[in-house]
Amino acid sequence: MGRKRIHPLTPEQQELADLKQENYQLKMKVAIFEKLKALVAQRTEKNKRQ
């Protein structure tokens, strides 16, 4: 899970860390949706040819 720190984070540092984590998660979701969109388009194109 999270890393243990010797010194606690300031509220600003914690907020930045939280926002970075959220940003990473959102980027991963976007990547998943883009791959899904490409797969759907590929299948749709394949079905049109048949």
C-alpha positions as CSV (number, residue, x, y, z in Angstrom):
1,M,0.0,0.0,0.0
2,G,1.4,3.4,1.0
3,R,5.0,4.0,1.9
4,K,5.9,4.7,5.5
5,R,7.5,8.1,6.1
6,I,9.7,9.2,8.9
7,H,8.3,12.7,8.8
8,P,4.5,13.3,8.5
9,L,3.4,15.2,5.4
10,T,2.1,18.7,5.7
11,P,-1.6,19.1,4.7
12,E,-0.4,20.7,1.4
13,Q,2.0,17.8,0.7
14,Q,-0.8,15.3,1.5
15,E,-3.2,17.0,-0.8
16,L,-0.6,17.0,-3.6
17,A,0.1,13.3,-3.0
18,D,-3.7,12.6,-3.1
19,L,-4.2,14.6,-6.3
20,K,-1.2,12.8,-7.9
21,Q,-2.7,9.4,-7.0
22,E,-6.1,10.5,-8.3
23,N,-4.5,11.8,-11.5
24,Y,-2.8,8.4,-12.1
25,Q,-6.0,6.5,-11.5
26,L,-7.9,8.7,-14.0
27,K,-5.1,8.3,-16.6
28,M,-5.4,4.5,-16.2
29,K,-9.2,4.6,-16.6
30,V,-8.8,6.7,-19.8
31,A,-6.4,4.2,-21.2
32,I,-8.8,1.4,-20.5
33,F,-11.7,3.2,-22.1
34,E,-9.5,4.0,-25.2
35,K,-8.6,0.3,-25.5
36,L,-12.2,-0.7,-25.1
37,K,-13.3,1.8,-27.8
38,A,-10.6,0.5,-30.2
39,L,-11.8,-3.1,-29.6
40,V,-15.4,-2.2,-30.2
41,A,-14.5,-0.4,-33.4
42,Q,-12.4,-3.4,-34.5
43,R,-15.3,-5.8,-33.9
44,T,-17.8,-3.4,-35.6
45,E,-15.6,-3.2,-38.6
46,K,-15.1,-7.0,-38.7
47,N,-18.9,-7.5,-38.5
48,K,-19.5,-5.1,-41.3
49,R,-17.2,-7.1,-43.6
50,Q,-19.1,-10.3,-43.0
